[in-house]
Every structure is written in structure tokens, then in C-alpha cells.
């Protein structure tokens, strides 16, 4: 069962007993311009933590400042200089709604769902950062991961583009 699920994972995360997070693997996601794709995230939780795991990206910051709608990436990178608008091509959401809980279960292995949206077509590079914790006490960016992606224009099926 694990081998079947692993084929659909965008990346894996390992949380060691000291609560340090590291990336296990990453695939090159195939995305669709102006469209959402859904992937799994494999979590190897050696610490047994039940905290919320978040994935954020400087490429997923909001293009415009708005007081009412702040993404997790805006909150994580809000104090840093705003990147070039061409680098803000991604939207990223961890699915932590029902039937899942926000917090990890504490089991040694579990899978979560991440959703990626691409604004632009073409070859893209981006970064993921992972954070975990509850409330205002969130760990520093324990790890960061650079990835590359191919974004297909709408109407071109991913399987037919190969």
C-alpha cells in the first residue's frame, strides 16, 4: 500500500526525535497553468509530535497586499523584502480540513494532501519551506527545498504532453 501511495507524493518529510524536519524526496511536479493539482505528502514522524505541519513558499506570497486575506506564505515571509512579481507564480495549500485534523496524528507514518496552483506556464523553479507548531510558537524554517516544475498551458493534458 505504501509503495502505491509513494508514487503520488510530491515530497516527503521526516521529523526526527529532536523535532528537526528534513525533506525525504521530491518529485518534479507537472502543473497546469491557471489550475490546481493535488499531491500527497509523506510524513515520517519519528518524534511522535502532534503539531501542525505547514508547507510555505516565497513563491506563494500574495501578489498584492491585503489586510483581510493573508496566506500562510505571507505570514511566514511577510518581514522579508517582496520578491519580483515574476517569482510569485505559485499558490500552495496544505489540506488540513475535515476529515483530517490540522495536527499530525503522532503515528510514525502518515500522508497529507497538498494542493499547488500555477499562475504561469513554462519551466519554473521554486522553494518549499516547512514549519511546524501551534499558535505563535512556530519553529524557524527547519528546512528548505528547491524544486523545478513544468507547467503546461490549459487544454494540454499532462499525459498527452509527454
Secondary structure as the mmCIF struct_conf table of DSSP 4:
data_model
#
loop_
_struct_conf.conf_type_id
_struct_conf.id
_struct_conf.beg_label_comp_id
_struct_conf.beg_label_asym_id
_struct_conf.beg_label_seq_id
_struct_conf.end_label_comp_id
_struct_conf.end_label_asym_id
_struct_conf.end_label_seq_id
HELX_RH_AL_P HELX_RH_AL_P1 UNK A 2 UNK A 6
TURN_TY1_P TURN_TY1_P1 UNK A 7 UNK A 8
STRN STRN1 UNK A 9 UNK A 15
TURN_TY1_P TURN_TY1_P2 UNK A 17 UNK A 18
STRN STRN2 UNK A 21 UNK A 26
STRN STRN3 UNK A 30 UNK A 32
STRN STRN4 UNK A 33 UNK A 33
TURN_TY1_P TURN_TY1_P3 UNK A 34 UNK A 34
STRN STRN5 UNK A 35 UNK A 45
TURN_TY1_P TURN_TY1_P4 UNK A 46 UNK A 47
BEND BEND1 UNK A 51 UNK A 51
STRN STRN6 UNK A 52 UNK A 56
HELX_RH_3T_P HELX_RH_3T_P1 UNK A 58 UNK A 60
BEND BEND2 UNK A 61 UNK A 61
BEND BEND3 UNK A 63 UNK A 64
BEND BEND4 UNK A 67 UNK A 68
HELX_RH_AL_P HELX_RH_AL_P2 UNK A 72 UNK A 77
TURN_TY1_P TURN_TY1_P5 UNK A 78 UNK A 79
BEND BEND5 UNK A 80 UNK A 80
HELX_LH_PP_P HELX_LH_PP_P1 UNK A 81 UNK A 84
HELX_RH_3T_P HELX_RH_3T_P2 UNK A 85 UNK A 87
STRN STRN7 UNK A 90 UNK A 95
TURN_TY1_P TURN_TY1_P6 UNK A 98 UNK A 99
BEND BEND6 UNK A 100 UNK A 100
BEND BEND7 UNK A 102 UNK A 102
STRN STRN8 UNK A 103 UNK A 103
BEND BEND8 UNK A 108 UNK A 108
STRN STRN9 UNK A 109 UNK A 118
BEND BEND9 UNK A 119 UNK A 120
STRN STRN10 UNK A 122 UNK A 134
TURN_TY1_P TURN_TY1_P7 UNK A 135 UNK A 136
STRN STRN11 UNK A 137 UNK A 138
STRN STRN12 UNK A 143 UNK A 152
HELX_LH_PP_P HELX_LH_PP_P2 UNK A 153 UNK A 153
TURN_TY1_P TURN_TY1_P8 UNK A 154 UNK A 155
BEND BEND10 UNK A 156 UNK A 156
TURN_TY1_P TURN_TY1_P9 UNK A 158 UNK A 161
#
